[in-house]
Amino acid sequence: MKISLRGVVFFTAILLGFFLYVYILNPMELEFRLSPHTSYKTSLSILMLLSFLGGALFVGLTDLIKDIKRGFELRGIKKVQKALWENLKEA
């Protein structure tokens, strides 16, 4: 799948515009609790942006792990094919 730079810029602009719109609608801060003793005061749009970026990072890392696994599998297949060709040449 080929992704154009124009499409990425357009999608990023739409996404940032949406987060700005949410910030304008709700400029007040809210309390984000990680645990009973840990909390942060931040805006809803910042939390939305961070959750979106966290999800994108998670998807990117899982795709990277999948591609690394596929690379190792292809590497093993190529070694087996090379050994088979060498055995075929000897026969």
PyMOL commands that place a pseudoatom at each C-alpha (Angstrom):
pseudoatom trace, name=CA, resn=MET, resi=1, chain=A, elem=C, hetatm=0, pos=[0.000, 0.000, 0.000]
pseudoatom trace, name=CA, resn=LYS, resi=2, chain=A, elem=C, hetatm=0, pos=[1.482, 3.302, -1.100]
pseudoatom trace, name=CA, resn=ILE, resi=3, chain=A, elem=C, hetatm=0, pos=[0.774, 6.320, 1.096]
pseudoatom trace, name=CA, resn=SER, resi=4, chain=A, elem=C, hetatm=0, pos=[1.253, 9.760, -0.393]
pseudoatom trace, name=CA, resn=LEU, resi=5, chain=A, elem=C, hetatm=0, pos=[2.728, 12.646, 1.540]
pseudoatom trace, name=CA, resn=ARG, resi=6, chain=A, elem=C, hetatm=0, pos=[-0.232, 14.812, 0.563]
pseudoatom trace, name=CA, resn=GLY, resi=7, chain=A, elem=C, hetatm=0, pos=[-2.621, 12.280, 2.133]
pseudoatom trace, name=CA, resn=VAL, resi=8, chain=A, elem=C, hetatm=0, pos=[-0.614, 12.147, 5.358]
pseudoatom trace, name=CA, resn=VAL, resi=9, chain=A, elem=C, hetatm=0, pos=[-0.521, 15.951, 5.620]
pseudoatom trace, name=CA, resn=PHE, resi=10, chain=A, elem=C, hetatm=0, pos=[-4.257, 16.159, 4.895]
pseudoatom trace, name=CA, resn=PHE, resi=11, chain=A, elem=C, hetatm=0, pos=[-5.104, 13.494, 7.496]
pseudoatom trace, name=CA, resn=THR, resi=12, chain=A, elem=C, hetatm=0, pos=[-2.856, 15.162, 10.092]
pseudoatom trace, name=CA, resn=ALA, resi=13, chain=A, elem=C, hetatm=0, pos=[-4.438, 18.567, 9.448]
pseudoatom trace, name=CA, resn=ILE, resi=14, chain=A, elem=C, hetatm=0, pos=[-7.957, 17.123, 9.809]
pseudoatom trace, name=CA, resn=LEU, resi=15, chain=A, elem=C, hetatm=0, pos=[-6.960, 15.314, 13.000]
pseudoatom trace, name=CA, resn=LEU, resi=16, chain=A, elem=C, hetatm=0, pos=[-5.350, 18.384, 14.575]
pseudoatom trace, name=CA, resn=GLY, resi=17, chain=A, elem=C, hetatm=0, pos=[-8.356, 20.467, 13.537]
pseudoatom trace, name=CA, resn=PHE, resi=18, chain=A, elem=C, hetatm=0, pos=[-10.637, 17.987, 15.302]
pseudoatom trace, name=CA, resn=PHE, resi=19, chain=A, elem=C, hetatm=0, pos=[-8.549, 18.142, 18.486]
pseudoatom trace, name=CA, resn=LEU, resi=20, chain=A, elem=C, hetatm=0, pos=[-8.577, 21.951, 18.346]
pseudoatom trace, name=CA, resn=TYR, resi=21, chain=A, elem=C, hetatm=0, pos=[-12.371, 21.863, 17.918]
pseudoatom trace, name=CA, resn=VAL, resi=22, chain=A, elem=C, hetatm=0, pos=[-12.724, 19.617, 20.986]
pseudoatom trace, name=CA, resn=TYR, resi=23, chain=A, elem=C, hetatm=0, pos=[-10.453, 21.969, 22.951]
pseudoatom trace, name=CA, resn=ILE, resi=24, chain=A, elem=C, hetatm=0, pos=[-12.556, 24.990, 21.969]
pseudoatom trace, name=CA, resn=LEU, resi=25, chain=A, elem=C, hetatm=0, pos=[-15.759, 23.198, 23.000]
pseudoatom trace, name=CA, resn=ASN, resi=26, chain=A, elem=C, hetatm=0, pos=[-14.306, 22.079, 26.341]
pseudoatom trace, name=CA, resn=PRO, resi=27, chain=A, elem=C, hetatm=0, pos=[-11.483, 24.408, 27.491]
pseudoatom trace, name=CA, resn=MET, resi=28, chain=A, elem=C, hetatm=0, pos=[-11.754, 23.347, 31.141]
pseudoatom trace, name=CA, resn=GLU, resi=29, chain=A, elem=C, hetatm=0, pos=[-9.280, 20.957, 32.704]
pseudoatom trace, name=CA, resn=LEU, resi=30, chain=A, elem=C, hetatm=0, pos=[-10.214, 17.547, 33.978]
pseudoatom trace, name=CA, resn=GLU, resi=31, chain=A, elem=C, hetatm=0, pos=[-8.524, 15.234, 36.430]
pseudoatom trace, name=CA, resn=PHE, resi=32, chain=A, elem=C, hetatm=0, pos=[-6.978, 12.102, 34.938]
pseudoatom trace, name=CA, resn=ARG, resi=33, chain=A, elem=C, hetatm=0, pos=[-6.316, 9.408, 37.554]
pseudoatom trace, name=CA, resn=LEU, resi=34, chain=A, elem=C, hetatm=0, pos=[-3.722, 6.735, 36.943]
pseudoatom trace, name=CA, resn=SER, resi=35, chain=A, elem=C, hetatm=0, pos=[-4.027, 5.306, 40.453]
pseudoatom trace, name=CA, resn=PRO, resi=36, chain=A, elem=C, hetatm=0, pos=[-5.695, 6.356, 43.722]
pseudoatom trace, name=CA, resn=HIS, resi=37, chain=A, elem=C, hetatm=0, pos=[-2.645, 8.444, 44.626]
pseudoatom trace, name=CA, resn=THR, resi=38, chain=A, elem=C, hetatm=0, pos=[-1.580, 9.662, 41.177]
pseudoatom trace, name=CA, resn=SER, resi=39, chain=A, elem=C, hetatm=0, pos=[-3.614, 12.112, 39.131]
pseudoatom trace, name=CA, resn=TYR, resi=40, chain=A, elem=C, hetatm=0, pos=[-2.963, 14.752, 36.481]
pseudoatom trace, name=CA, resn=LYS, resi=41, chain=A, elem=C, hetatm=0, pos=[-4.933, 17.840, 35.519]
pseudoatom trace, name=CA, resn=THR, resi=42, chain=A, elem=C, hetatm=0, pos=[-5.119, 18.227, 31.761]
pseudoatom trace, name=CA, resn=SER, resi=43, chain=A, elem=C, hetatm=0, pos=[-7.588, 19.059, 29.008]
pseudoatom trace, name=CA, resn=LEU, resi=44, chain=A, elem=C, hetatm=0, pos=[-9.727, 16.505, 27.203]
pseudoatom trace, name=CA, resn=SER, resi=45, chain=A, elem=C, hetatm=0, pos=[-8.135, 17.268, 23.839]
pseudoatom trace, name=CA, resn=ILE, resi=46, chain=A, elem=C, hetatm=0, pos=[-4.648, 16.516, 25.200]
pseudoatom trace, name=CA, resn=LEU, resi=47, chain=A, elem=C, hetatm=0, pos=[-5.874, 13.177, 26.556]
pseudoatom trace, name=CA, resn=MET, resi=48, chain=A, elem=C, hetatm=0, pos=[-7.492, 12.363, 23.208]
pseudoatom trace, name=CA, resn=LEU, resi=49, chain=A, elem=C, hetatm=0, pos=[-4.336, 13.290, 21.318]
pseudoatom trace, name=CA, resn=LEU, resi=50, chain=A, elem=C, hetatm=0, pos=[-2.133, 11.214, 23.632]
pseudoatom trace, name=CA, resn=SER, resi=51, chain=A, elem=C, hetatm=0, pos=[-4.441, 8.204, 23.418]
pseudoatom trace, name=CA, resn=PHE, resi=52, chain=A, elem=C, hetatm=0, pos=[-4.495, 8.434, 19.617]
pseudoatom trace, name=CA, resn=LEU, resi=53, chain=A, elem=C, hetatm=0, pos=[-0.705, 8.689, 19.449]
pseudoatom trace, name=CA, resn=GLY, resi=54, chain=A, elem=C, hetatm=0, pos=[-0.352, 5.819, 21.932]
pseudoatom trace, name=CA, resn=GLY, resi=55, chain=A, elem=C, hetatm=0, pos=[-2.597, 3.638, 19.790]
pseudoatom trace, name=CA, resn=ALA, resi=56, chain=A, elem=C, hetatm=0, pos=[-0.676, 4.556, 16.647]
pseudoatom trace, name=CA, resn=LEU, resi=57, chain=A, elem=C, hetatm=0, pos=[2.595, 3.723, 18.402]
pseudoatom trace, name=CA, resn=PHE, resi=58, chain=A, elem=C, hetatm=0, pos=[1.191, 0.364, 19.521]
pseudoatom trace, name=CA, resn=VAL, resi=59, chain=A, elem=C, hetatm=0, pos=[0.057, -0.497, 15.989]
pseudoatom trace, name=CA, resn=GLY, resi=60, chain=A, elem=C, hetatm=0, pos=[3.425, 0.563, 14.573]
pseudoatom trace, name=CA, resn=LEU, resi=61, chain=A, elem=C, hetatm=0, pos=[5.344, -1.580, 17.052]
pseudoatom trace, name=CA, resn=THR, resi=62, chain=A, elem=C, hetatm=0, pos=[3.176, -4.642, 16.428]
pseudoatom trace, name=CA, resn=ASP, resi=63, chain=A, elem=C, hetatm=0, pos=[3.636, -4.236, 12.658]
pseudoatom trace, name=CA, resn=LEU, resi=64, chain=A, elem=C, hetatm=0, pos=[7.385, -3.871, 13.172]
pseudoatom trace, name=CA, resn=ILE, resi=65, chain=A, elem=C, hetatm=0, pos=[7.505, -7.079, 15.219]
pseudoatom trace, name=CA, resn=LYS, resi=66, chain=A, elem=C, hetatm=0, pos=[5.432, -8.874, 12.571]
pseudoatom trace, name=CA, resn=ASP, resi=67, chain=A, elem=C, hetatm=0, pos=[7.762, -7.682, 9.790]
pseudoatom trace, name=CA, resn=ILE, resi=68, chain=A, elem=C, hetatm=0, pos=[10.854, -8.751, 11.742]
pseudoatom trace, name=CA, resn=LYS, resi=69, chain=A, elem=C, hetatm=0, pos=[9.331, -12.198, 12.250]
pseudoatom trace, name=CA, resn=ARG, resi=70, chain=A, elem=C, hetatm=0, pos=[8.504, -12.444, 8.539]
pseudoatom trace, name=CA, resn=GLY, resi=71, chain=A, elem=C, hetatm=0, pos=[12.068, -11.407, 7.677]
pseudoatom trace, name=CA, resn=PHE, resi=72, chain=A, elem=C, hetatm=0, pos=[13.544, -14.158, 9.832]
pseudoatom trace, name=CA, resn=GLU, resi=73, chain=A, elem=C, hetatm=0, pos=[11.160, -16.698, 8.283]
pseudoatom trace, name=CA, resn=LEU, resi=74, chain=A, elem=C, hetatm=0, pos=[12.130, -15.638, 4.747]
pseudoatom trace, name=CA, resn=ARG, resi=75, chain=A, elem=C, hetatm=0, pos=[15.782, -15.779, 5.704]
pseudoatom trace, name=CA, resn=GLY, resi=76, chain=A, elem=C, hetatm=0, pos=[15.349, -19.380, 6.858]
pseudoatom trace, name=CA, resn=ILE, resi=77, chain=A, elem=C, hetatm=0, pos=[13.455, -20.299, 3.691]
pseudoatom trace, name=CA, resn=LYS, resi=78, chain=A, elem=C, hetatm=0, pos=[16.221, -18.818, 1.525]
pseudoatom trace, name=CA, resn=LYS, resi=79, chain=A, elem=C, hetatm=0, pos=[18.852, -20.844, 3.391]
pseudoatom trace, name=CA, resn=VAL, resi=80, chain=A, elem=C, hetatm=0, pos=[16.868, -24.040, 2.829]
pseudoatom trace, name=CA, resn=GLN, resi=81, chain=A, elem=C, hetatm=0, pos=[16.403, -23.220, -0.861]
pseudoatom trace, name=CA, resn=LYS, resi=82, chain=A, elem=C, hetatm=0, pos=[20.114, -22.516, -1.261]
pseudoatom trace, name=CA, resn=ALA, resi=83, chain=A, elem=C, hetatm=0, pos=[20.982, -25.844, 0.372]
pseudoatom trace, name=CA, resn=LEU, resi=84, chain=A, elem=C, hetatm=0, pos=[18.511, -27.655, -1.895]
pseudoatom trace, name=CA, resn=TRP, resi=85, chain=A, elem=C, hetatm=0, pos=[20.000, -26.022, -5.013]
pseudoatom trace, name=CA, resn=GLU, resi=86, chain=A, elem=C, hetatm=0, pos=[23.497, -26.995, -3.924]
pseudoatom trace, name=CA, resn=ASN, resi=87, chain=A, elem=C, hetatm=0, pos=[22.355, -30.590, -3.359]
pseudoatom trace, name=CA, resn=LEU, resi=88, chain=A, elem=C, hetatm=0, pos=[20.665, -30.571, -6.773]
pseudoatom trace, name=CA, resn=LYS, resi=89, chain=A, elem=C, hetatm=0, pos=[23.855, -29.340, -8.478]
pseudoatom trace, name=CA, resn=GLU, resi=90, chain=A, elem=C, hetatm=0, pos=[25.863, -32.116, -6.806]
pseudoatom trace, name=CA, resn=ALA, resi=91, chain=A, elem=C, hetatm=0, pos=[23.439, -34.819, -7.975]
for i in range(1, 91): cmd.bond("trace and resi %d" % i, "trace and resi %d" % (i + 1))
show_as sticks, trace
zoom trace
